[in-house]
Amino acid sequence: RAFNMALLKLQSEGFVDGLQTFPSGTLMLPKAVILDSVLPTRFGVEYVETKLSIEKSKSGPEKLKFLIAQCGKFGWDVLHALVLKILSG
């Protein structure tokens, strides 16, 4: 539930777009979310670049490699796996 709410918040604040939800019968909590089409917005990318001190002049793959290193430092295994999937695919 917390994960679904966090995703809704990220979309409502303009950090990501493309989230699909299935209502649960209440206004607050979605029954399920589909992540297939979720992508960061330009605003979301700029926010992450700023917060993690990623140089904007680097290429996309260089930024992702830096992000992988940062995820490892912070123990963000899920995000680390996601970035690896993006790089490989």
PyMOL Python script that loads the backbone (N, CA, C, O; Angstrom):
from pymol import cmd

cmd.read_pdbstr("""\
ATOM      1  N   ARG A   1       0.811  -1.201   0.000  1.00  0.00           N
ATOM      2  CA  ARG A   1       0.000   0.000   0.000  1.00  0.00           C
ATOM      3  C   ARG A   1       0.853   1.263   0.000  1.00  0.00           C
ATOM      4  O   ARG A   1       0.569   2.215  -0.727  1.00  0.00           O
ATOM      5  N   ALA A   2       1.894   1.262   0.817  1.00  0.00           N
ATOM      6  CA  ALA A   2       2.745   2.451   0.912  1.00  0.00           C
ATOM      7  C   ALA A   2       3.432   2.713  -0.428  1.00  0.00           C
ATOM      8  O   ALA A   2       3.571   3.863  -0.846  1.00  0.00           O
ATOM      9  N   PHE A   3       3.861   1.643  -1.098  1.00  0.00           N
ATOM     10  CA  PHE A   3       4.521   1.786  -2.386  1.00  0.00           C
ATOM     11  C   PHE A   3       3.571   2.406  -3.404  1.00  0.00           C
ATOM     12  O   PHE A   3       3.953   3.320  -4.135  1.00  0.00           O
ATOM     13  N   ASN A   4       2.330   1.910  -3.455  1.00  0.00           N
ATOM     14  CA  ASN A   4       1.342   2.453  -4.389  1.00  0.00           C
ATOM     15  C   ASN A   4       1.064   3.926  -4.100  1.00  0.00           C
ATOM     16  O   ASN A   4       0.963   4.735  -5.023  1.00  0.00           O
ATOM     17  N   MET A   5       0.944   4.267  -2.836  1.00  0.00           N
ATOM     18  CA  MET A   5       0.698   5.664  -2.473  1.00  0.00           C
ATOM     19  C   MET A   5       1.890   6.541  -2.837  1.00  0.00           C
ATOM     20  O   MET A   5       1.715   7.676  -3.280  1.00  0.00           O
ATOM     21  N   ALA A   6       3.095   6.023  -2.654  1.00  0.00           N
ATOM     22  CA  ALA A   6       4.286   6.795  -3.013  1.00  0.00           C
ATOM     23  C   ALA A   6       4.316   7.053  -4.519  1.00  0.00           C
ATOM     24  O   ALA A   6       4.665   8.151  -4.953  1.00  0.00           O
ATOM     25  N   LEU A   7       3.955   6.051  -5.311  1.00  0.00           N
ATOM     26  CA  LEU A   7       3.913   6.234  -6.759  1.00  0.00           C
ATOM     27  C   LEU A   7       2.864   7.259  -7.169  1.00  0.00           C
ATOM     28  O   LEU A   7       3.110   8.079  -8.054  1.00  0.00           O
ATOM     29  N   LEU A   8       1.702   7.217  -6.535  1.00  0.00           N
ATOM     30  CA  LEU A   8       0.660   8.212  -6.816  1.00  0.00           C
ATOM     31  C   LEU A   8       1.148   9.612  -6.488  1.00  0.00           C
ATOM     32  O   LEU A   8       0.893  10.561  -7.229  1.00  0.00           O
ATOM     33  N   LYS A   9       1.850   9.729  -5.373  1.00  0.00           N
ATOM     34  CA  LYS A   9       2.378  11.033  -4.969  1.00  0.00           C
ATOM     35  C   LYS A   9       3.415  11.533  -5.970  1.00  0.00           C
ATOM     36  O   LYS A   9       3.407  12.708  -6.338  1.00  0.00           O
ATOM     37  N   LEU A  10       4.304  10.650  -6.410  1.00  0.00           N
ATOM     38  CA  LEU A  10       5.309  11.040  -7.404  1.00  0.00           C
ATOM     39  C   LEU A  10       4.654  11.522  -8.694  1.00  0.00           C
ATOM     40  O   LEU A  10       5.104  12.490  -9.307  1.00  0.00           O
ATOM     41  N   GLN A  11       3.584  10.834  -9.101  1.00  0.00           N
ATOM     42  CA  GLN A  11       2.901  11.263 -10.325  1.00  0.00           C
ATOM     43  C   GLN A  11       2.150  12.570 -10.114  1.00  0.00           C
ATOM     44  O   GLN A  11       2.187  13.452 -10.972  1.00  0.00           O
ATOM     45  N   SER A  12       1.474  12.701  -8.989  1.00  0.00           N
ATOM     46  CA  SER A  12       0.702  13.928  -8.755  1.00  0.00           C
ATOM     47  C   SER A  12       1.602  15.147  -8.608  1.00  0.00           C
ATOM     48  O   SER A  12       1.175  16.266  -8.893  1.00  0.00           O
ATOM     49  N   GLU A  13       2.830  14.949  -8.173  1.00  0.00           N
ATOM     50  CA  GLU A  13       3.760  16.070  -8.020  1.00  0.00           C
ATOM     51  C   GLU A  13       4.624  16.289  -9.265  1.00  0.00           C
ATOM     52  O   GLU A  13       5.488  17.166  -9.275  1.00  0.00           O
ATOM     53  N   GLY A  14       4.393  15.495 -10.311  1.00  0.00           N
ATOM     54  CA  GLY A  14       5.058  15.731 -11.587  1.00  0.00           C
ATOM     55  C   GLY A  14       6.433  15.114 -11.750  1.00  0.00           C
ATOM     56  O   GLY A  14       7.172  15.501 -12.656  1.00  0.00           O
ATOM     57  N   PHE A  15       6.800  14.163 -10.897  1.00  0.00           N
ATOM     58  CA  PHE A  15       8.111  13.522 -11.005  1.00  0.00           C
ATOM     59  C   PHE A  15       8.113  12.367 -12.007  1.00  0.00           C
ATOM     60  O   PHE A  15       9.123  12.118 -12.666  1.00  0.00           O
ATOM     61  N   VAL A  16       6.976  11.656 -12.125  1.00  0.00           N
ATOM     62  CA  VAL A  16       6.832  10.565 -13.083  1.00  0.00           C
ATOM     63  C   VAL A  16       5.500  10.719 -13.807  1.00  0.00           C
ATOM     64  O   VAL A  16       4.610  11.447 -13.368  1.00  0.00           O
ATOM     65  N   ASP A  17       5.392  10.012 -14.927  1.00  0.00           N
ATOM     66  CA  ASP A  17       4.147  10.030 -15.698  1.00  0.00           C
ATOM     67  C   ASP A  17       3.901   8.636 -16.254  1.00  0.00           C
ATOM     68  O   ASP A  17       4.843   7.859 -16.410  1.00  0.00           O
ATOM     69  N   GLY A  18       2.659   8.311 -16.554  1.00  0.00           N
ATOM     70  CA  GLY A  18       2.324   7.038 -17.168  1.00  0.00           C
ATOM     71  C   GLY A  18       1.843   5.969 -16.211  1.00  0.00           C
ATOM     72  O   GLY A  18       1.630   4.828 -16.622  1.00  0.00           O
ATOM     73  N   LEU A  19       1.665   6.308 -14.947  1.00  0.00           N
ATOM     74  CA  LEU A  19       1.218   5.332 -13.956  1.00  0.00           C
ATOM     75  C   LEU A  19      -0.248   4.979 -14.215  1.00  0.00           C
ATOM     76  O   LEU A  19      -1.089   5.864 -14.372  1.00  0.00           O
ATOM     77  N   GLN A  20      -0.542   3.692 -14.257  1.00  0.00           N
ATOM     78  CA  GLN A  20      -1.918   3.224 -14.399  1.00  0.00           C
ATOM     79  C   GLN A  20      -2.347   2.610 -13.084  1.00  0.00           C
ATOM     80  O   GLN A  20      -1.610   1.822 -12.492  1.00  0.00           O
ATOM     81  N   THR A  21      -3.533   2.966 -12.623  1.00  0.00           N
ATOM     82  CA  THR A  21      -4.012   2.448 -11.341  1.00  0.00           C
ATOM     83  C   THR A  21      -5.367   1.775 -11.512  1.00  0.00           C
ATOM     84  O   THR A  21      -6.125   2.084 -12.432  1.00  0.00           O
ATOM     85  N   PHE A  22      -5.650   0.854 -10.608  1.00  0.00           N
ATOM     86  CA  PHE A  22      -6.948   0.209 -10.525  1.00  0.00           C
ATOM     87  C   PHE A  22      -7.534   0.557  -9.163  1.00  0.00           C
ATOM     88  O   PHE A  22      -6.952   0.214  -8.135  1.00  0.00           O
ATOM     89  N   PRO A  23      -8.674   1.231  -9.143  1.00  0.00           N
ATOM     90  CA  PRO A  23      -9.251   1.654  -7.868  1.00  0.00           C
ATOM     91  C   PRO A  23      -9.671   0.467  -7.001  1.00  0.00           C
ATOM     92  O   PRO A  23     -10.038  -0.599  -7.495  1.00  0.00           O
ATOM     93  N   SER A  24      -9.603   0.696  -5.694  1.00  0.00           N
ATOM     94  CA  SER A  24      -9.955  -0.358  -4.745  1.00  0.00           C
ATOM     95  C   SER A  24     -11.345  -0.167  -4.159  1.00  0.00           C
ATOM     96  O   SER A  24     -11.786  -0.963  -3.330  1.00  0.00           O
ATOM     97  N   GLY A  25     -12.029   0.871  -4.580  1.00  0.00           N
ATOM     98  CA  GLY A  25     -13.332   1.160  -3.990  1.00  0.00           C
ATOM     99  C   GLY A  25     -13.265   2.311  -3.010  1.00  0.00           C
ATOM    100  O   GLY A  25     -14.295   2.815  -2.561  1.00  0.00           O
ATOM    101  N   THR A  26     -12.039   2.733  -2.674  1.00  0.00           N
ATOM    102  CA  THR A  26     -11.879   3.911  -1.829  1.00  0.00           C
ATOM    103  C   THR A  26     -11.152   4.966  -2.642  1.00  0.00           C
ATOM    104  O   THR A  26     -10.492   4.649  -3.632  1.00  0.00           O
ATOM    105  N   LEU A  27     -11.267   6.181  -2.238  1.00  0.00           N
ATOM    106  CA  LEU A  27     -10.620   7.268  -2.967  1.00  0.00           C
ATOM    107  C   LEU A  27      -9.120   7.333  -2.723  1.00  0.00           C
ATOM    108  O   LEU A  27      -8.383   7.861  -3.555  1.00  0.00           O
ATOM    109  N   MET A  28      -8.666   6.812  -1.615  1.00  0.00           N
ATOM    110  CA  MET A  28      -7.272   7.000  -1.219  1.00  0.00           C
ATOM    111  C   MET A  28      -6.317   5.941  -1.763  1.00  0.00           C
ATOM    112  O   MET A  28      -5.226   6.282  -2.221  1.00  0.00           O
ATOM    113  N   LEU A  29      -6.695   4.688  -1.725  1.00  0.00           N
ATOM    114  CA  LEU A  29      -5.751   3.617  -2.019  1.00  0.00           C
ATOM    115  C   LEU A  29      -6.090   2.889  -3.317  1.00  0.00           C
ATOM    116  O   LEU A  29      -7.199   2.375  -3.463  1.00  0.00           O
ATOM    117  N   PRO A  30      -5.160   2.839  -4.250  1.00  0.00           N
ATOM    118  CA  PRO A  30      -5.407   2.027  -5.444  1.00  0.00           C
ATOM    119  C   PRO A  30      -5.260   0.548  -5.106  1.00  0.00           C
ATOM    120  O   PRO A  30      -4.447   0.171  -4.261  1.00  0.00           O
ATOM    121  N   LYS A  31      -6.047  -0.278  -5.769  1.00  0.00           N
ATOM    122  CA  LYS A  31      -5.949  -1.728  -5.573  1.00  0.00           C
ATOM    123  C   LYS A  31      -4.648  -2.252  -6.158  1.00  0.00           C
ATOM    124  O   LYS A  31      -4.007  -3.137  -5.591  1.00  0.00           O
ATOM    125  N   ALA A  32      -4.266  -1.689  -7.307  1.00  0.00           N
ATOM    126  CA  ALA A  32      -3.040  -2.124  -7.974  1.00  0.00           C
ATOM    127  C   ALA A  32      -2.518  -0.994  -8.847  1.00  0.00           C
ATOM    128  O   ALA A  32      -3.261  -0.090  -9.227  1.00  0.00           O
ATOM    129  N   VAL A  33      -1.239  -1.058  -9.158  1.00  0.00           N
ATOM    130  CA  VAL A  33      -0.629  -0.110 -10.084  1.00  0.00           C
ATOM    131  C   VAL A  33       0.137  -0.892 -11.139  1.00  0.00           C
ATOM    132  O   VAL A  33       0.678  -1.965 -10.871  1.00  0.00           O
ATOM    133  N   ILE A  34       0.173  -0.336 -12.344  1.00  0.00           N
ATOM    134  CA  ILE A  34       0.933  -0.945 -13.434  1.00  0.00           C
ATOM    135  C   ILE A  34       2.068   0.012 -13.779  1.00  0.00           C
ATOM    136  O   ILE A  34       1.842   1.191 -14.054  1.00  0.00           O
ATOM    137  N   LEU A  35       3.281  -0.508 -13.761  1.00  0.00           N
ATOM    138  CA  LEU A  35       4.475   0.317 -13.950  1.00  0.00           C
ATOM    139  C   LEU A  35       5.038   0.254 -15.368  1.00  0.00           C
ATOM    140  O   LEU A  35       6.046   0.901 -15.654  1.00  0.00           O
ATOM    141  N   ASP A  36       4.414  -0.503 -16.253  1.00  0.00           N
ATOM    142  CA  ASP A  36       4.965  -0.706 -17.596  1.00  0.00           C
ATOM    143  C   ASP A  36       5.253   0.590 -18.352  1.00  0.00           C
ATOM    144  O   ASP A  36       6.232   0.662 -19.095  1.00  0.00           O
ATOM    145  N   SER A  37       4.430   1.598 -18.177  1.00  0.00           N
ATOM    146  CA  SER A  37       4.563   2.842 -18.939  1.00  0.00           C
ATOM    147  C   SER A  37       5.104   4.007 -18.118  1.00  0.00           C
ATOM    148  O   SER A  37       5.124   5.141 -18.597  1.00  0.00           O
ATOM    149  N   VAL A  38       5.540   3.745 -16.892  1.00  0.00           N
ATOM    150  CA  VAL A  38       6.003   4.829 -16.023  1.00  0.00           C
ATOM    151  C   VAL A  38       7.404   5.278 -16.427  1.00  0.00           C
ATOM    152  O   VAL A  38       8.321   4.468 -16.560  1.00  0.00           O
ATOM    153  N   LEU A  39       7.545   6.568 -16.617  1.00  0.00           N
ATOM    154  CA  LEU A  39       8.835   7.177 -16.933  1.00  0.00           C
ATOM    155  C   LEU A  39       8.987   8.457 -16.128  1.00  0.00           C
ATOM    156  O   LEU A  39       7.996   9.104 -15.790  1.00  0.00           O
ATOM    157  N   PRO A  40      10.222   8.823 -15.821  1.00  0.00           N
ATOM    158  CA  PRO A  40      10.412  10.098 -15.130  1.00  0.00           C
ATOM    159  C   PRO A  40      10.125  11.254 -16.085  1.00  0.00           C
ATOM    160  O   PRO A  40      10.395  11.169 -17.283  1.00  0.00           O
ATOM    161  N   THR A  41       9.582  12.320 -15.543  1.00  0.00           N
ATOM    162  CA  THR A  41       9.384  13.536 -16.329  1.00  0.00           C
ATOM    163  C   THR A  41      10.702  14.299 -16.368  1.00  0.00           C
ATOM    164  O   THR A  41      11.640  13.952 -15.650  1.00  0.00           O
ATOM    165  N   ARG A  42      10.780  15.315 -17.185  1.00  0.00           N
ATOM    166  CA  ARG A  42      11.982  16.158 -17.221  1.00  0.00           C
ATOM    167  C   ARG A  42      12.232  16.749 -15.828  1.00  0.00           C
ATOM    168  O   ARG A  42      13.370  16.821 -15.365  1.00  0.00           O
ATOM    169  N   PHE A  43      11.158  17.165 -15.181  1.00  0.00           N
ATOM    170  CA  PHE A  43      11.260  17.702 -13.822  1.00  0.00           C
ATOM    171  C   PHE A  43      11.825  16.648 -12.868  1.00  0.00           C
ATOM    172  O   PHE A  43      12.669  16.958 -12.027  1.00  0.00           O
ATOM    173  N   GLY A  44      11.356  15.393 -13.001  1.00  0.00           N
ATOM    174  CA  GLY A  44      11.840  14.316 -12.147  1.00  0.00           C
ATOM    175  C   GLY A  44      13.316  14.031 -12.367  1.00  0.00           C
ATOM    176  O   GLY A  44      14.063  13.809 -11.414  1.00  0.00           O
ATOM    177  N   VAL A  45      13.736  14.039 -13.633  1.00  0.00           N
ATOM    178  CA  VAL A  45      15.150  13.816 -13.957  1.00  0.00           C
ATOM    179  C   VAL A  45      16.011  14.934 -13.369  1.00  0.00           C
ATOM    180  O   VAL A  45      17.049  14.671 -12.762  1.00  0.00           O
ATOM    181  N   GLU A  46      15.581  16.167 -13.549  1.00  0.00           N
ATOM    182  CA  GLU A  46      16.351  17.303 -13.024  1.00  0.00           C
ATOM    183  C   GLU A  46      16.433  17.258 -11.501  1.00  0.00           C
ATOM    184  O   GLU A  46      17.464  17.603 -10.923  1.00  0.00           O
ATOM    185  N   TYR A  47      15.354  16.836 -10.854  1.00  0.00           N
ATOM    186  CA  TYR A  47      15.347  16.729  -9.394  1.00  0.00           C
ATOM    187  C   TYR A  47      16.391  15.708  -8.927  1.00  0.00           C
ATOM    188  O   TYR A  47      17.173  15.983  -8.017  1.00  0.00           O
ATOM    189  N   VAL A  48      16.393  14.533  -9.555  1.00  0.00           N
ATOM    190  CA  VAL A  48      17.355  13.485  -9.176  1.00  0.00           C
ATOM    191  C   VAL A  48      18.780  13.951  -9.454  1.00  0.00           C
ATOM    192  O   VAL A  48      19.672  13.748  -8.631  1.00  0.00           O
ATOM    193  N   GLU A  49      18.998  14.576 -10.613  1.00  0.00           N
ATOM    194  CA  GLU A  49      20.339  15.070 -10.947  1.00  0.00           C
ATOM    195  C   GLU A  49      20.825  16.066  -9.901  1.00  0.00           C
ATOM    196  O   GLU A  49      21.988  16.035  -9.500  1.00  0.00           O
ATOM    197  N   THR A  50      19.941  16.940  -9.466  1.00  0.00           N
ATOM    198  CA  THR A  50      20.313  17.942  -8.470  1.00  0.00           C
ATOM    199  C   THR A  50      20.597  17.304  -7.119  1.00  0.00           C
ATOM    200  O   THR A  50      21.618  17.590  -6.494  1.00  0.00           O
ATOM    201  N   LYS A  51      19.691  16.440  -6.668  1.00  0.00           N
ATOM    202  CA  LYS A  51      19.840  15.827  -5.340  1.00  0.00           C
ATOM    203  C   LYS A  51      21.062  14.919  -5.240  1.00  0.00           C
ATOM    204  O   LYS A  51      21.681  14.829  -4.179  1.00  0.00           O
ATOM    205  N   LEU A  52      21.415  14.244  -6.336  1.00  0.00           N
ATOM    206  CA  LEU A  52      22.561  13.321  -6.297  1.00  0.00           C
ATOM    207  C   LEU A  52      23.824  13.916  -6.905  1.00  0.00           C
ATOM    208  O   LEU A  52      24.819  13.218  -7.096  1.00  0.00           O
ATOM    209  N   SER A  53      23.778  15.216  -7.208  1.00  0.00           N
ATOM    210  CA  SER A  53      24.929  15.930  -7.772  1.00  0.00           C
ATOM    211  C   SER A  53      25.455  15.271  -9.041  1.00  0.00           C
ATOM    212  O   SER A  53      26.661  15.086  -9.201  1.00  0.00           O
ATOM    213  N   ILE A  54      24.541  14.918  -9.941  1.00  0.00           N
ATOM    214  CA  ILE A  54      24.921  14.333 -11.225  1.00  0.00           C
ATOM    215  C   ILE A  54      25.165  15.472 -12.205  1.00  0.00           C
ATOM    216  O   ILE A  54      24.327  16.361 -12.357  1.00  0.00           O
ATOM    217  N   GLU A  55      26.306  15.440 -12.861  1.00  0.00           N
ATOM    218  CA  GLU A  55      26.646  16.484 -13.824  1.00  0.00           C
ATOM    219  C   GLU A  55      25.729  16.404 -15.043  1.00  0.00           C
ATOM    220  O   GLU A  55      25.608  15.352 -15.671  1.00  0.00           O
ATOM    221  N   LYS A  56      25.090  17.517 -15.369  1.00  0.00           N
ATOM    222  CA  LYS A  56      24.150  17.543 -16.493  1.00  0.00           C
ATOM    223  C   LYS A  56      24.851  17.352 -17.833  1.00  0.00           C
ATOM    224  O   LYS A  56      24.213  16.973 -18.815  1.00  0.00           O
ATOM    225  N   SER A  57      26.145  17.609 -17.882  1.00  0.00           N
ATOM    226  CA  SER A  57      26.881  17.485 -19.136  1.00  0.00           C
ATOM    227  C   SER A  57      27.202  16.036 -19.493  1.00  0.00           C
ATOM    228  O   SER A  57      27.610  15.760 -20.621  1.00  0.00           O
ATOM    229  N   LYS A  58      27.026  15.102 -18.549  1.00  0.00           N
ATOM    230  CA  LYS A  58      27.316  13.691 -18.819  1.00  0.00           C
ATOM    231  C   LYS A  58      26.251  13.100 -19.739  1.00  0.00           C
ATOM    232  O   LYS A  58      25.119  13.582 -19.795  1.00  0.00           O
ATOM    233  N   SER A  59      26.633  12.060 -20.449  1.00  0.00           N
ATOM    234  CA  SER A  59      25.687  11.354 -21.322  1.00  0.00           C
ATOM    235  C   SER A  59      24.722  10.540 -20.458  1.00  0.00           C
ATOM    236  O   SER A  59      24.945  10.348 -19.262  1.00  0.00           O
ATOM    237  N   GLY A  60      23.645  10.067 -21.091  1.00  0.00           N
ATOM    238  CA  GLY A  60      22.675   9.239 -20.380  1.00  0.00           C
ATOM    239  C   GLY A  60      23.290   8.010 -19.736  1.00  0.00           C
ATOM    240  O   GLY A  60      23.065   7.768 -18.550  1.00  0.00           O
ATOM    241  N   PRO A  61      24.069   7.217 -20.492  1.00  0.00           N
ATOM    242  CA  PRO A  61      24.693   6.038 -19.882  1.00  0.00           C
ATOM    243  C   PRO A  61      25.647   6.392 -18.734  1.00  0.00           C
ATOM    244  O   PRO A  61      25.725   5.658 -17.749  1.00  0.00           O
ATOM    245  N   GLU A  62      26.368   7.504 -18.853  1.00  0.00           N
ATOM    246  CA  GLU A  62      27.276   7.919 -17.772  1.00  0.00           C
ATOM    247  C   GLU A  62      26.471   8.276 -16.517  1.00  0.00           C
ATOM    248  O   GLU A  62      26.870   7.949 -15.399  1.00  0.00           O
ATOM    249  N   LYS A  63      25.345   8.946 -16.716  1.00  0.00           N
ATOM    250  CA  LYS A  63      24.488   9.296 -15.577  1.00  0.00           C
ATOM    251  C   LYS A  63      23.951   8.042 -14.903  1.00  0.00           C
ATOM    252  O   LYS A  63      23.910   7.968 -13.675  1.00  0.00           O
ATOM    253  N   LEU A  64      23.539   7.058 -15.693  1.00  0.00           N
ATOM    254  CA  LEU A  64      23.017   5.816 -15.122  1.00  0.00           C
ATOM    255  C   LEU A  64      24.095   5.051 -14.365  1.00  0.00           C
ATOM    256  O   LEU A  64      23.817   4.480 -13.310  1.00  0.00           O
ATOM    257  N   LYS A  65      25.310   5.029 -14.879  1.00  0.00           N
ATOM    258  CA  LYS A  65      26.414   4.357 -14.175  1.00  0.00           C
ATOM    259  C   LYS A  65      26.695   5.044 -12.838  1.00  0.00           C
ATOM    260  O   LYS A  65      26.943   4.381 -11.831  1.00  0.00           O
ATOM    261  N   PHE A  66      26.654   6.366 -12.840  1.00  0.00           N
ATOM    262  CA  PHE A  66      26.842   7.111 -11.591  1.00  0.00           C
ATOM    263  C   PHE A  66      25.713   6.780 -10.620  1.00  0.00           C
ATOM    264  O   PHE A  66      25.947   6.595  -9.426  1.00  0.00           O
ATOM    265  N   LEU A  67      24.489   6.706 -11.138  1.00  0.00           N
ATOM    266  CA  LEU A  67      23.334   6.400 -10.298  1.00  0.00           C
ATOM    267  C   LEU A  67      23.453   5.011  -9.698  1.00  0.00           C
ATOM    268  O   LEU A  67      23.094   4.809  -8.538  1.00  0.00           O
ATOM    269  N   ILE A  68      23.951   4.050 -10.465  1.00  0.00           N
ATOM    270  CA  ILE A  68      24.174   2.697  -9.945  1.00  0.00           C
ATOM    271  C   ILE A  68      25.142   2.738  -8.764  1.00  0.00           C
ATOM    272  O   ILE A  68      24.907   2.100  -7.738  1.00  0.00           O
ATOM    273  N   ALA A  69      26.222   3.487  -8.917  1.00  0.00           N
ATOM    274  CA  ALA A  69      27.211   3.595  -7.833  1.00  0.00           C
ATOM    275  C   ALA A  69      26.578   4.214  -6.595  1.00  0.00           C
ATOM    276  O   ALA A  69      26.815   3.750  -5.479  1.00  0.00           O
ATOM    277  N   GLN A  70      25.775   5.258  -6.781  1.00  0.00           N
ATOM    278  CA  GLN A  70      25.126   5.918  -5.648  1.00  0.00           C
ATOM    279  C   GLN A  70      24.131   4.982  -4.963  1.00  0.00           C
ATOM    280  O   GLN A  70      24.050   4.950  -3.735  1.00  0.00           O
ATOM    281  N   CYS A  71      23.381   4.227  -5.749  1.00  0.00           N
ATOM    282  CA  CYS A  71      22.411   3.288  -5.176  1.00  0.00           C
ATOM    283  C   CYS A  71      23.110   2.261  -4.305  1.00  0.00           C
ATOM    284  O   CYS A  71      22.619   1.909  -3.232  1.00  0.00           O
ATOM    285  N   GLY A  72      24.252   1.781  -4.765  1.00  0.00           N
ATOM    286  CA  GLY A  72      25.022   0.822  -3.977  1.00  0.00           C
ATOM    287  C   GLY A  72      25.463   1.407  -2.648  1.00  0.00           C
ATOM    288  O   GLY A  72      25.433   0.722  -1.626  1.00  0.00           O
ATOM    289  N   LYS A  73      25.876   2.677  -2.654  1.00  0.00           N
ATOM    290  CA  LYS A  73      26.313   3.333  -1.420  1.00  0.00           C
ATOM    291  C   LYS A  73      25.188   3.436  -0.406  1.00  0.00           C
ATOM    292  O   LYS A  73      25.404   3.275   0.795  1.00  0.00           O
ATOM    293  N   PHE A  74      23.967   3.709  -0.906  1.00  0.00           N
ATOM    294  CA  PHE A  74      22.839   3.931  -0.006  1.00  0.00           C
ATOM    295  C   PHE A  74      22.053   2.662   0.290  1.00  0.00           C
ATOM    296  O   PHE A  74      21.114   2.687   1.086  1.00  0.00           O
ATOM    297  N   GLY A  75      22.429   1.544  -0.345  1.00  0.00           N
ATOM    298  CA  GLY A  75      21.732   0.289  -0.112  1.00  0.00           C
ATOM    299  C   GLY A  75      20.373   0.220  -0.790  1.00  0.00           C
ATOM    300  O   GLY A  75      19.481  -0.487  -0.321  1.00  0.00           O
ATOM    301  N   TRP A  76      20.210   0.939  -1.876  1.00  0.00           N
ATOM    302  CA  TRP A  76      18.925   0.961  -2.590  1.00  0.00           C
ATOM    303  C   TRP A  76      18.906  -0.159  -3.619  1.00  0.00           C
ATOM    304  O   TRP A  76      19.050   0.099  -4.814  1.00  0.00           O
ATOM    305  N   ASP A  77      18.733  -1.380  -3.178  1.00  0.00           N
ATOM    306  CA  ASP A  77      18.812  -2.549  -4.046  1.00  0.00           C
ATOM    307  C   ASP A  77      17.780  -2.528  -5.168  1.00  0.00           C
ATOM    308  O   ASP A  77      18.097  -2.888  -6.301  1.00  0.00           O
ATOM    309  N   VAL A  78      16.561  -2.115  -4.870  1.00  0.00           N
ATOM    310  CA  VAL A  78      15.508  -2.116  -5.882  1.00  0.00           C
ATOM    311  C   VAL A  78      15.832  -1.113  -6.982  1.00  0.00           C
ATOM    312  O   VAL A  78      15.707  -1.425  -8.166  1.00  0.00           O
ATOM    313  N   LEU A  79      16.247   0.092  -6.595  1.00  0.00           N
ATOM    314  CA  LEU A  79      16.589   1.103  -7.582  1.00  0.00           C
ATOM    315  C   LEU A  79      17.817   0.681  -8.378  1.00  0.00           C
ATOM    316  O   LEU A  79      17.893   0.920  -9.583  1.00  0.00           O
ATOM    317  N   HIS A  80      18.761   0.065  -7.715  1.00  0.00           N
ATOM    318  CA  HIS A  80      19.964  -0.448  -8.365  1.00  0.00           C
ATOM    319  C   HIS A  80      19.577  -1.448  -9.443  1.00  0.00           C
ATOM    320  O   HIS A  80      20.094  -1.376 -10.558  1.00  0.00           O
ATOM    321  N   ALA A  81      18.687  -2.371  -9.141  1.00  0.00           N
ATOM    322  CA  ALA A  81      18.242  -3.373 -10.108  1.00  0.00           C
ATOM    323  C   ALA A  81      17.519  -2.717 -11.283  1.00  0.00           C
ATOM    324  O   ALA A  81      17.686  -3.136 -12.428  1.00  0.00           O
ATOM    325  N   LEU A  82      16.723  -1.700 -11.004  1.00  0.00           N
ATOM    326  CA  LEU A  82      15.997  -0.995 -12.065  1.00  0.00           C
ATOM    327  C   LEU A  82      16.957  -0.306 -13.015  1.00  0.00           C
ATOM    328  O   LEU A  82      16.786  -0.391 -14.231  1.00  0.00           O
ATOM    329  N   VAL A  83      17.948   0.364 -12.496  1.00  0.00           N
ATOM    330  CA  VAL A  83      18.921   1.063 -13.347  1.00  0.00           C
ATOM    331  C   VAL A  83      19.695   0.053 -14.190  1.00  0.00           C
ATOM    332  O   VAL A  83      19.950   0.301 -15.369  1.00  0.00           O
ATOM    333  N   LEU A  84      20.067  -1.072 -13.607  1.00  0.00           N
ATOM    334  CA  LEU A  84      20.752  -2.108 -14.369  1.00  0.00           C
ATOM    335  C   LEU A  84      19.877  -2.622 -15.506  1.00  0.00           C
ATOM    336  O   LEU A  84      20.363  -2.877 -16.608  1.00  0.00           O
ATOM    337  N   LYS A  85      18.584  -2.772 -15.233  1.00  0.00           N
ATOM    338  CA  LYS A  85      17.650  -3.222 -16.262  1.00  0.00           C
ATOM    339  C   LYS A  85      17.580  -2.198 -17.402  1.00  0.00           C
ATOM    340  O   LYS A  85      17.542  -2.578 -18.572  1.00  0.00           O
ATOM    341  N   ILE A  86      17.562  -0.917 -17.069  1.00  0.00           N
ATOM    342  CA  ILE A  86      17.523   0.135 -18.083  1.00  0.00           C
ATOM    343  C   ILE A  86      18.781   0.081 -18.940  1.00  0.00           C
ATOM    344  O   ILE A  86      18.712   0.185 -20.165  1.00  0.00           O
ATOM    345  N   LEU A  87      19.922  -0.082 -18.295  1.00  0.00           N
ATOM    346  CA  LEU A  87      21.186  -0.130 -19.043  1.00  0.00           C
ATOM    347  C   LEU A  87      21.264  -1.338 -19.968  1.00  0.00           C
ATOM    348  O   LEU A  87      21.818  -1.246 -21.064  1.00  0.00           O
ATOM    349  N   SER A  88      20.719  -2.460 -19.541  1.00  0.00           N
ATOM    350  CA  SER A  88      20.846  -3.657 -20.336  1.00  0.00           C
ATOM    351  C   SER A  88      19.826  -3.742 -21.466  1.00  0.00           C
ATOM    352  O   SER A  88      19.958  -4.559 -22.377  1.00  0.00           O
ATOM    353  N   GLY A  89      18.824  -2.899 -21.395  1.00  0.00           N
ATOM    354  CA  GLY A  89      17.783  -3.133 -22.298  1.00  0.00           C
ATOM    355  C   GLY A  89      17.341  -2.253 -23.303  1.00  0.00           C
ATOM    356  O   GLY A  89      16.409  -2.576 -24.040  1.00  0.00           O
TER     357      GLY A  89
END
""", "prot")
cmd.dss("prot")
cmd.show_as("cartoon", "prot")
cmd.util.cbc("prot")
cmd.orient("prot")
